Amino acid sequence: MRIIRALQIAPRASFAAIAAALGMTEGAVNRRYRRLRADGVVRVAGVVNPGALGQSRWLVRLRCRPGSVVAIADALAQRDDVNWVALSAAGSEVTCATQSRTREQREDLLGQRLPRTASVIDVNAFAMLRQFLGGRGHYWSALRGTLSQEEEAALGGGRPPFTESPVVAREPVRLGPEDERMLDALAADGRASLVDLATAAGLTPGRVSRRLDVLLRQRAVHVDVEIAPAALGYHARAILWLRVHPSAVKSAGRALAEEPEVAFAAATSGPWNLYAVAHCRDLDELFEFTSERVGSLAGLQSMEVSPVLRYVKQAGTRLFDDRLVEPPTARARR
C-alpha cells in the first residue's frame, strides 16, 4: 500500500527516490513494484485526454438482451476509443466511457455501431459536463494517510494532482507525429525512461523531457496509476447515478470528490446529472455510504445505485478475474 501511494503521488519517480522517501532500499522497492505489476494489482500508463484535444467525453448505458452482455462488453473493451467498461444491473447492462480522439470516431460508435447492434435493446449516452475527480492516478483518497506528511512531501506531495476542470478545452492541443509516438510508448509503460521515450519518438531525451512536461501541464496526457480495487479488499463496487437540483450539482460534485469511497465523479447531461464510481469493502459498507453520506447531500432528489458485477476495462486496461492485464506491447517492453 505504501508503494502504491508513493506512485500515486509521483508515478514516474525513480525507485531510488521512492526508497529514500519511504526508508526502504531501492532493491526492495523495485522487487515489490514488479510483483504488484505482475500480479495485476497496479499498472502505470500514460493516458491521453481527448478533452484537451477538443473532443467531448461520453458515458454510455446499454441495456442488452439476455445472454449477450458479455460479448458486447468484450467487443467494446477491444476498442481504443472506449477506456472503461463494466457489467452491472444483474448482468443485463453495460456501462462504458468513450475517449474518442475525433468527432468521426465518436459518431461512428454512438451514432452507427451501437444503435445497429441487434443485441442492444436501448442506448443512452450522456456527455460529461464537468469532472470533479479523476485524471492522473484517480488520486484515490482511500489511500490517504498511508504515508506520513513528511513522506508525501519528500515525493513532491502536498496537493492533489487533479483539480476540477472543464471537460473540453477551449483551445485544443495539437499533437505532432513525434508526440503520438512518444505517447504510444508512454501508454505501454507510464514509467518508461526518457531514453526509451526518445527512441520511440525519434527525438533526444532532452527534447522528449521538455515536450512531455508541456503536455502534462496542458493535461493532454496524464500518467495514470491504475489500481485493481478488489486486490486491495474492495469487493463492492457501484455506479451511482444521482439526480440533483441544478443549483446544487457543483457543490454535490465537489462533496463527492472528497469521499474516500469515490474514485471518479462528474456532472453529466441527461436526467441523471451527477455520476460517480464508488469502491467499498462490502455491500454493508456500500449501503452505509450511499444511505448516510451520499443520501444526505444537499439538493439530492433521487439516486440509483447500480452494483458492478465485473469490470472488463478501466483506464484503458483490460481486467481478468479482477486483476489488471497488461497489453502485449507493455509486456514486450518489460
N, C-alpha and C positions, 0 to 999 in steps of 0.2 A: 504493500500500500504506500510506503514511503517513497519508493522509486517511482511509482505511478504518479503520485502527487508532484514529485520533482519534475517529471516530464510534462505534466500539465502546465507548470509554471514556465519551464524552459525546455521545450521539446527538442531543440537542436543543440542543447548544451552538451559538451564533451563528457565522457564518463569520468574523466579526471575532475571536472568542475562539480559534477553531481556528487562524486565521492567526497570531495573536500567539504561540500556544504552539509552532507549527511553524516560525516565522521566515519566513513567506510573506506575500504580500499577500492582502487579503480578496478581491479580484477573482480572483486565481489559484485560491484555494480554491473559490470559487463556481463558476467555469467547470469546474474538474476534477470537482467533485461532480456537476454537472449532466451532464457527459459520462459519468461512471461510471453514473449513473442511466439515462440514455438508452440506453446500451449494454447494459443489463441485468446489470451486474456487481454492483450493490448496490441495496438498497431499504430505506428506513427506514419502519417501520409499527408502530402500536400493536396489540398482540395481547392479547386478553382471556384470562385464565387461568381455565378452568372450575373448577379445583380450589379456587380462592378463593371461588367461588360455591357450593361444597358438592357439586360433581359430580365423579365419578371420571373418569379418563382411561384409554383403552384402546389397545393395539396389536393390529392385526388382520392375519393372514396368510390370503390367499385363494389356493387352488390352482384354476386355471381350465382350461377346455377349450381346445385349440389354436385359435388364431385369434381368441379372444375377449378376450384380456388387455388390449389397448389400449383397446377400447371400455369395458370395466369400469373401468379406471383413469381414463379421461376422465370417466365418469359420477360416480365418487367425487370427483374433483377439483372438480366443479361444486358439490358440497355445502358449505355454510358450516360444517357440523359435522365436516368432515374437513379437517385442516390440513396433512397430509403424505402424499404418495402416491409410491411408487417401484415400478418394474418390476425384478424380479430372477429368479433361478433359470432362466436361459436363456429368459426370456420366458414362463414358464408360471406365474409367481407375482406377485401384487400384495401389497405391504405398505403399510398405511396407519395413521395415527394419528387418533383421534377427539378432538374437543373439544366434545362436546355440552353445551349450556347447561342442558338439563333432562333429567330421567330419561326422560320420554316420548320425547324426541328420540333419546336413545341406544338405548332399547329398540326403537324403530321401525327404526333402522338395523341393529343387531346381531341382534335377535330376529325381525324380519319381512322386511325388504327383501333383505338379503344371503342368508339361507338359501333364499329363494324364487327367487333368480336362477338360471335354468336353466343358464347357462354356468359357474356356480361349482360346482366338484366338492367342495371342502372348505373349511370356515371354522374358523379357530382364533383366539380372542380372549383377550388377556391383559391383566389390569389392571395399571397402573403402581402400584407399592407405595412407591417412594422414588426421587426424582430426584437424581442426583449431579452432573449437568452439563446445562446448557441454560438456558432462560429468556432474559433480556434479551441480545440480540445474540449468543447462544451463547458469547460471550466466547471465541471460538475461539483457543486458545492457540498455534496455528500462527503467528499474527501477533505473538506475544510477542517483544519485542526489536526490533520495527520502529522504535519510538520510544525515546528515552533516558528514563531515570528522571525527569529534570528536565522533559522534555516531557510525560510522562504525569502528573506531579504538577501541572503547570500546567493540565491539563484536569480535574483532580479525581481522578486515578487513585490507585493505591496498594493497592487490594484489589479482587478480582473482585466484580462486582455480584450474582452469583448464588452462593448458598451452599446446601448440601444441606438439603433440607426435605421435610416430608410432602407428598404429592401433593394430598390433600384437607384443606382447613382445617376445624378443629373448630367454629369459629364463622364461618359463611359471611358474606360481604359481600353487602349488599343494594344493588342498583343502581336508581336512580330514572330517570324519563324523561329528565331533563337529562343524567344520566350516560351513558345509552345514546346520545343524540345526539352528545355530546362524543366518546365512544369510536368512534362510526362515522366521525367526521371524522378522528380520530387513526389509525384503521385505513387510511384512504385516504392519509394523509401523516403519518408519525410526527414530522415536523419542522414541522407546521402551527403558525402563530403563535398566541399566546394570544388575539389578536383574532379570528382565524378560528375557533378552537375556541369562543370565547364567542358568536360569531354563530350557529354551528351549534347550540349548547346553549340559546341564549336567555338567557344569563347575562352578567354583567360579566366582563371579563378577570381582575379580582382574585379573584372567586369561582371561576372556572374554574381559576386557578393553584392556589388552596388545595385545591380538590377533587381535582385531578389529583395533587398531592403526596400526599394521603391514599390514593388508590387505588394509587399506585406503592408506598407503604410497605406497604400491605396485600397487595401482589402480586396485586391484582385485574386489573392490566394491566401489561405491560412494553413498553418501546419497543425493538423488535427491529431489529437491523441485519442484514438477511438478505444473504448473500453467495453468488454463484454460484461454487462451488469450481473448476469446470472453467475458468472465465475467468482464474483465478489459477494455472493449471497443474496442478490436482489432478484427474487423469483416472481414477484408480482409486478408486472409492467402494464401500463394502461395508457390509452389515448384519451385525453379529456377534451370534450367539445363543450364550450361554455357560451351561453348567451348572456351578455352583459349589457346594461344600459349604455347607449353610445357615449354618454358623458363620463362613464367610469371605465371604459376599455383601457385607456392608458394607465390609470392608477392600478387597475386589477392586473394588467400585464406585468407591470413593474413589481407588484407584490408577489406574483407567481415566480418571477425570476429570482427572488430571494429565498425561495423554499428549497431546502436540501434535496427533497424528492424530485424536483423538476429538473430535467435535462435540456428541455427546449420549450420555448414559449413564443408565440407570435400572434398578432392580430391578423384576421383574415376577412375576406369578403364573404357574403352569404349569411344565412340565418344564424350560424354559429360564428360569432365574431371574435372569439378567442380560442386558441388551440394550444394544447400543452402535452408533453410526454412526461409521464411520471414513472419512477422506479421505486418500488417498496420491497421490503424483505418478504412479506407475505400478504395475503388478502386482508387479514385483520388490520395490518398497518395501513394498507390502501384505503380501507373503509374509514379508519380514524382520520387519515389525512384529508380525504375528499369531503367527509361529512363535517369535520370541525374547522379545519383551516381554509380549505377551498370554499366550502359551503358558507362561510362567514364573510367572504369577500364583499365589500360594499358594491352595490349595483348588480350583483349576480341575480339573474332572473330564472335561469334553468341550466342544467348540466347533464351531459351524457357521459358516463364512464364506460369506455369500451376496452375491456381487458385484452391484452395482446397474447394470442396463443403462441405465436412464434415470430421471431424476426428472421427475415430472409436476407435483408441487406440493410446496413446502416452506415452512413457517411461514405458511401461508395464501396464498402467492403462486404463481401458475402459472408454469411454465417452458416455453420452446420452444427447442429446439436448445441446451440447457444455459444459457440466459440467462433472467433473471427478466423476467416480463411484468407490467407494472403494470395493475391492473384499470381499467375505464373511468372509475370515479369518481375514481381518483387522477390519471389523465391529464387529466380535465376541470379539476382543481384547479391544475394546473401553470401 
